[in-house]
């Protein structure tokens, strides 16, 4: 009989204010859950909380995901980490 393995856990820090709910944070949480991760969600609900988190973690953007003690990064970095393709490659705008 195979031994059961503990469920991997991930911490997600994402923006959720009265004015804005980060769509990439929601996508990140959904992807992690579909991949079997236990998600510990941390919502950043004010500009002060968001700025303090970014300064403390030395990052430019949210959401950010940590698996174990390792910071993976944002949504695209998570997809790469999980061996998935990245669909949102930035393309130059024509005429600008």
C-alpha positions as CSV (number, residue, x, y, z in Angstrom):
1,X,0.0,0.0,0.0
2,X,1.5,3.4,-1.0
3,X,2.3,5.8,1.8
4,X,0.3,9.0,1.8
5,X,2.2,12.2,1.3
6,X,1.4,15.4,3.2
7,X,-0.4,18.1,1.1
8,X,2.0,20.8,0.1
9,X,1.1,24.2,1.3
10,X,1.5,27.6,-0.2
11,X,1.1,31.2,1.1
12,X,-0.4,33.7,-1.2
13,X,-0.3,37.5,-0.6
14,X,-2.8,39.3,-2.8
15,X,-4.5,42.7,-3.0
16,X,-8.2,43.0,-2.1
17,X,-9.3,46.5,-1.4
18,X,-12.7,48.2,-1.7
19,X,-11.6,49.6,-5.1
20,X,-9.8,46.5,-6.5
21,X,-9.6,42.8,-6.3
22,X,-6.5,41.4,-8.0
23,X,-7.6,39.0,-10.7
24,X,-4.1,37.4,-10.8
25,X,-4.4,36.7,-7.1
26,X,-7.7,34.9,-7.6
27,X,-6.2,32.9,-10.6
28,X,-3.2,32.0,-8.4
29,X,-5.3,30.7,-5.6
30,X,-7.4,28.7,-8.0
31,X,-4.4,27.2,-9.8
32,X,-2.8,26.2,-6.5
33,X,-6.0,24.5,-5.3
34,X,-6.4,22.6,-8.6
35,X,-2.8,21.4,-8.2
36,X,-3.6,20.0,-4.8
37,X,-1.9,22.7,-2.6
38,X,-3.3,23.8,0.7
39,X,-3.5,27.6,0.3
40,X,-3.0,30.0,3.2
41,X,-4.3,33.2,1.8
42,X,-3.3,36.7,3.1
43,X,-5.3,39.6,1.7
44,X,-3.7,43.0,1.7
45,X,-6.6,45.4,2.2
46,X,-5.1,48.9,2.1
47,X,-2.5,50.8,0.2
48,X,-0.4,50.9,3.5
49,X,-0.5,47.1,3.9
50,X,0.4,46.6,0.2
51,X,3.3,49.0,0.3
52,X,4.6,47.6,3.6
53,X,4.5,44.0,2.2
54,X,6.3,45.0,-1.0
55,X,9.0,46.8,1.0
56,X,9.4,44.0,3.6
57,X,9.6,41.3,0.9
58,X,11.6,43.5,-1.6
59,X,9.1,42.9,-4.4
60,X,7.6,45.3,-6.9
61,X,4.2,43.6,-7.4
62,X,1.5,41.5,-5.8
63,X,0.3,38.8,-5.8
64,X,3.2,36.8,-4.5
65,X,3.3,33.1,-3.6
66,X,5.6,31.2,-1.3
67,X,5.9,27.4,-1.3
68,X,7.6,26.3,1.8
69,X,10.2,28.9,2.6
70,X,10.8,29.7,-1.1
71,X,9.3,32.8,-2.8
72,X,8.1,31.7,-6.2
73,X,6.9,35.1,-7.4
74,X,3.8,36.2,-9.2
75,X,1.3,34.3,-11.3
76,X,3.5,33.7,-14.4
77,X,6.4,32.6,-12.2
78,X,4.1,30.1,-10.5
79,X,3.0,28.7,-13.8
80,X,6.7,28.3,-14.8
81,X,7.5,26.7,-11.4
82,X,4.7,24.2,-12.0
83,X,6.0,23.4,-15.4
84,X,3.2,25.1,-17.2
85,X,3.3,27.4,-20.2
86,X,3.0,31.2,-19.7
87,X,0.2,32.6,-21.9
88,X,0.4,36.3,-21.1
89,X,3.7,37.1,-22.8
90,X,3.8,40.9,-23.3
91,X,3.8,42.0,-26.9
92,X,4.9,45.4,-28.1
93,X,2.1,47.8,-29.0
94,X,2.1,48.8,-32.7
95,X,2.0,52.5,-33.3
96,X,3.4,53.5,-29.9
